Amino acid sequence: MCNLSYGILKQGYDSGVSLGLSQGMTVALKNLMKNTNFTLDKSMAVLGIPLEEKSKYEALLAQ
């Protein structure tokens, strides 16, 4: 496989993995907040998600 094809394939793979992780964390946050009545901040702390990513997860949870 040429370097260009490999680069495109890797970029697509990395993008898919990142999207999957974000979706999985969003589901985990929703379930944790629903089942424990934790706030978003507390749920993120329990799951080890940095508070710098709060706006990202607020947007994903609003969808």
Buried (B, 14 or more C-beta within 10 A) or exposed (E): EEEEEEEEEEEEEEEEEEEEEBEEBBEBBBEBBEEEEBEBEEBBEEEEBEEEEEEEBEEBEEE
